[in-house]
Structure formats: structure tokens, C-alpha cells
Amino acid sequence: MEEGTLGRGQPFDGPRLELDQLLKQLIDRAQDVMAAQNRLRGLLRANRSIIGDLALSTVLRSIVEAACELVNAKYGALGVVAPEGSGLEQFIHVGIDEARVEAIGHLPEGKGLLGLLIEDPHPIRLPDLGKHERSVGFPANHPPMKGFIGVPIRVREEIFGNLYLTREDDIDFTAEDEELVLALAATAGVAIENARLFEEGRLRQDWLQTSTDVTTRLLSGADDSLGLVAKNVLKLADAHLVAVVLPTASGNELTVAVAEGVDAMRVMGSTYPIGDTLSELVMRTGEAVRVRDAEDTREFEDRTILLGGEFQVGPVMVLPLLGSEHVRGALIVARARAKRPFTAADLDMATTFANHASVAMELADARRDQQKVLLLEDRARIARDLHDHVIQQLFASGMTIQGTASSLGDSPHAAALEKVVDNLDEAIKQIRTSIFQLRPNSEGLRSAVLDVVGEVRPALGMEPHVTFDGPVDTLSAPADGEGLTEDVRAVVREALTNVAKHAGATRVELRLTARGDRLAVVIADNGRGLGASDRRSGLDNLRKRAEARQGNLQLEAPPEGTGTVVTWTVPLS
């Protein structure tokens, strides 16, 4: 019998059947190889797509889109883990249109099954995510989802976030899908790190360029040096509020000299005790500090940021403004609650900027001091001339007119001449005030008041009309004179700051009168009046200071027109 046949000429199919099976196996293997090659090509395409850009926001979205395409997932998302693993601070998603997203409501916060991957950063693959014990279900209007893959994305040794992929059909993700997504996540970590480094490098360049520009402006004689620093830091640090705090003359309080950003006008000009604040720590040590949340400062002895009374501070940096002999003040850079905390790189860049700005301010101050010496010498000469010649001539003229008026008896001309004498007296008072402004004295109430007016003038946006009546410069002589001076400083600062914040005034008058046994400080404006409750609460401090000296505070409307008249009166004996 011949091979391959049976009796009676019938063919034998045994070897042919084995060949068919072998051929099928070869075809299956070839298809598996082609599928593997296609997957490998898909992985390479995905890798190329996520490393082709250096903008972090673009890189994150590209990672999600590439992962969906790689394993044929309909929905994908990348959750950026918040600091200390407290949920998700960012959620980038694809596959759901904006109308559906708006109908669903708030985005996931890292609870339930998504939270499991945060707590235990290892891959998760499920045939039906709804049946997992940590699943909390879907909100209304959410599309159905079944198959699930979740893998962590590491940047160096840090868990940056998690990649989530889902399907709505009954096809399960395979082990090969999980391996591909893990490989993509490794490349994603490198791409994210490169994007971070690129953005940090660009940001450092912006800080340095701005530092150069600020230094140039300060040295060229820019007036508002602190405001210039605060405005630039607000923008560069992506902050919500930046404030410059300076110690008061007593050294026991801090005042917000400049503020930029959210609620800046409410914060600016406020004064608070220096003790147990982060600003005091920074000013004492000369070292910058960074806090994730101003409500939790245990690592800094539970010190406070008292700006929190007005602006709800979250992440914060406090930087010293260094001077040649001492720390000038502190620069507070804050973000709102629940916002991204500042990084070590942020602190480093902001500190370098603050140091450069401090040096520039020192040089600018030295230059202004030199110019001021020349100006003061010229002003002193003018003041001598006014005092020795002009006032004496006006006084002599007033005496002559008064003598003439008394010789006219009760005639109308006598009354007119008496009015002229009164005008000359008022002119002499104004000239005396101008003389003290030309020749500033480091002691006395007059000088203290003029110093405070100069500090608050930028916030007012106008020049207050200041007059003095009586021997105000002799009031610093008694034993309690220094305390009185500090009280008057505080009263003038608080009252003028209230006008700047709330009144919307176009004219402000300040009058300091020392007559007999009483001292009166009167601040009158033509603003909108005492309608705001927060303005009244700001005046409580003035009332307490008056009552501590057995004095009183009066608030009233002017006889004519709108506005407010604040009268602070204390006895001198």
C-alpha cells in the first residue's frame, strides 16, 4: 500500500491535518508578533507624543490622550496628588465633553477607589470598577464605566499623580495593557520632570530679569520702592496677596506699609503686635520661612500671620528685607486657602529677589540721603530767612494794624482791620508749620505728626492740610511725653488710614491744638461719612487710647457738607 493512501485508493489525511495545525499555529504566532509590534509601535508613538512639548499643562493632557489610544480606553484621567497625599489638587480628563462635565458637577477629589491608589501607589486592574469594595458609585449624569486600570506616575522618588483608564464595554483590560500603561507612566514621569525643570528655569529667568529692572528703577530714583517690589513679587510668585510689614518707631508693633493683591486696601495701614509672629522670627533671624498653611505653624512655634484676620491666608512665604545694619522689615507672600503651596524653588527665587531689592533700596536710600543733605541745607537757609525776616515783618505789621484799629474805636474800619490781624496770625501759624517742614526736628509732637503724615500720604493720594496751634513742641518734655507722642502718632496714623480706606475723600484737614491743659487732635474729611461698620471698629483703638488718658473721642459730621470729623482730646496735666 502506498504512503498517504488507504485501501481501495482512499486518501490518508493524517499528515495533512498535522500540517494544517502547524500552519494555523504559525499564523497565530505571526499575528501575535504583529500585534506585539503594533503595541510596541503604539507605545513608541505615545512616548513621542508626550515628550514633544515642555509646557507642563500640555504634557499632562498628552499623557492621558496617549494612554487612551494605547490600550483603546474610552475615558482617561490624570490626577495630580495634593501635598502630603491629601487628595487630588488637579484632575485632567479626556473622553467626556464639557457639557457632560458641567452636568456632573465637581471633579473627583481622590476619594473611594481613586483614593486607594493614593494610599497604596501600586497598579490596579479591574474587570468592573463598580464592584470593588472601595467604589462609591457615580454621580448623576456620569457615563457608565466598567474596565479599569490605575497606575501611579513617579517623578524620581516622588508620587506625582495617578493615571486612570476606563471602558464602558465588556472587554477587559489585559495584563499586556497594564504593562504598556506602566511603561508609558515611566516615560510620563521623565516628561513631567523635564517640563518642571523647563518651567522652573524660565521662571528663574523671569525673576532675575525683573530683579534687574527693579534695581535699575530704584537706582534711578523711583519713589515707591516698596510698592514696586510688592507688585512684581505678586506677579512672579503667582500669589494672591503680597505685603511689606515694617516695625513702628516703638519696635513693639508692625505696620503694613504696602499691600498688593486681594483685599490689599483692607490690609494696608493696619498695625498689630510684633510678638509671636512669623515676621518677627524672620526679622530676628534674617532667614526666610515657608509654610504650607498659615493655620498650621507648629514647626515655627505656632507663630501667626496676623494678616489672616482680613485675608484668609493659606500657603505663605515670609522673607527678610535685609539692610546694611539691621533687617528693614519683612515681605509676606501669600496664597489663598487650599491653593498650591510654595515650593523650595519658589522660596529660593523669591529670597534672591528680595535680597537684590534690599540692596537696591539701601543704595537708593544712600543716594537720596546725599541729595537730602543738600536739600536740607538749602531748606534751613530758607527757614532762617522766614523766621528771622518774614515772620518778624508780619508780626510788626500786625502790631501796627492792631494799634491803628484800637485808635478807631468802634467804627466799621476798626472791625475790618481786626480781621486783617486775625488773617496775619493765621498766616504766621502756617509759616511756622512750613518752617518745621523745612527744618525737620527729630523730637516733639510736631515732627512726629509730620512723619506719620508723610508715611500715610501715598495711601491717601493727596496732601493733607496740616496746622498746629499752641506750644505743641514743648509737650515732649514731661516724663510721660514720650508715651503721649506715641499715642498721637497712633491716632493720626489710624485716622488717616481710615480716611484712605473708607472715606473716598478729596480733602483732609489735620489740626493739632495745645491750649491750657488740653491737647486736641482733629481730623476732618469730606468723604462719604461713617456708614461702614468696619471703619467704626477701626476707631475703637483711638477711643481706648483716649480713655486710658482720661480723655475722649468724638465722631461727628461737619457743619456743612458730607464727611467726618474725628476729635481726639486728652488732658495735659
C-alpha positions, 0 to 999 in steps of 0.5 A: 500500500502506498504512503498517504493512501488507504485501501481501495485508493482512499486518501490518508489525511493524517499528515495533512491535518498535522500540517494544517495545525502547524500552519494555523499555529504559525499564523497565530504566532505571526499575528501575535508578533504583529500585534506585539509590534503594533503595541510596541509601535503604539507605545513608541508613538505615545512616548513621542507624543508626550515628550514633544512639548515642555509646557507642563499643562500640555504634557499632562493632557498628552499623557492621558490622550496617549494612554487612551489610544494605547490600550483603546480606553474610552475615558482617561484621567490624570490626577495630580496628588495634593501635598502630603497625599491629601487628595487630588489638587488637579484632575485632567480628563479626556473622553467626556465633553464639557457639557457632560462635565458641567452636568456632573458637577465637581471633579473627583477629589481622590476619594473611594477607589481613586483614593486607594491608589493614593494610599497604596501607589501600586497598579490596579486592574479591574474587570468592573470598577463598580464592584470593588469594595472601595467604589462609591458609585457615580454621580448623576449624569456620569457615563457608565464605566466598567474596565479599569486600570490605575497606575501611579506616575513617579517623578524620581522618588516622588508620587506625582499623580495617578493615571486612570483608564476606563471602558464602558464595554465588556472587554477587559483590560489585559495584563499586556495593557497594564504593562504598556500603561506602566511603561508609558507612566515611566516615560510620563514621569521623565516628561513631567520632570523635564517640563518642571525643570523647563518651567522652573528655569524660565521662571528663574529667568523671569525673576532675575530679569525683573530683579534687574529692572527693579534695581535699575528703577530704584537706582534711578530714583523711583519713589515707591520702592516698596510698592514696586517690589510688592507688585512684581513679587505678586506677579512672579510668585503667582500669589494672591496677596503680597505685603511689606510689614515694617516695625513702628518707631516703638519696635513693639508693633508692625505696620503694613506699609504696602499691600498688593493683591486681594483685599490689599486696601483692607490690609494696608495701614493696619498695625498689630503686635510684633510678638509671636509672629512669623515676621518677627522670627524672620526679622530676628533671624534674617532667614526666610520661612515657608509654610504650607498653611498659615493655620498650621505653624507648629514647626515655627512655634505656632507663630501667626500671620496676623494678616489672616484676620482680613485675608484668609491666608493659606500657603505663605512665604515670609522673607527678610528685607535685609539692610546694611545694619539691621533687617528693614522689615519683612515681605509676606507672600501669600496664597489663598486657602487650599491653593498650591503651596510654595515650593523650595524653588519658589522660596529660593527665587523669591529670597534672591529677589528680595535680597537684590531689592534690599540692596537696591533700596539701601543704595537708593536710600544712600543716594537720596540721603546725599541729595537730602543733605543738600536739600536740607541745607538749602531748606534751613537757609530758607527757614532762617530767612522766614523766621528771622525776616518774614515772620518778624515783618508780619508780626510788626505789621500786625502790631501796627494794624492792631494799634491803628484799629484800637485808635478807631474805636468802634467804627466799621474800619476798626472791625475790618482791620481786626480781621486783617490781624486775625488773617496775619496770625493765621498766616504766621501759624502756617509759616511756622508749620512750613518752617518745621517742614523745612527744618525737620526736628527729630523730637516733639509732637510736631515732627512726629505728626509730620512723619506719620503724615508723610508715611500715610500720604501715598495711601491717601493720594493727596496732601493733607492740610496740616496746622498746629496751634499752641506750644505743641513742641514743648509737650515732649518734655514731661516724663510721660511725653514720650508715651503721649507722642506715641499715642498721637502718632497712633491716632493720626496714623489710624485716622488717616488710614481710615480716611484712605480706606473708607472715606473716598475723600478729596480733602483732609484737614489735620489740626493739632491744638495745645491750649491750657491743659488740653491737647486736641487732635482733629481730623476732618474729611469730606468723604462719604461719612461713617456708614461702614461698620468696619471703619467704626471698629477701626476707631475703637483703638483711638477711643481706648487710647483716649480713655486710658488718658482720661480723655475722649473721642468724638465722631461727628459730621461737619457743619456743612457738607458730607464727611467726618470729623474725628476729635481726639482730646486728652488732658495735659496735666 
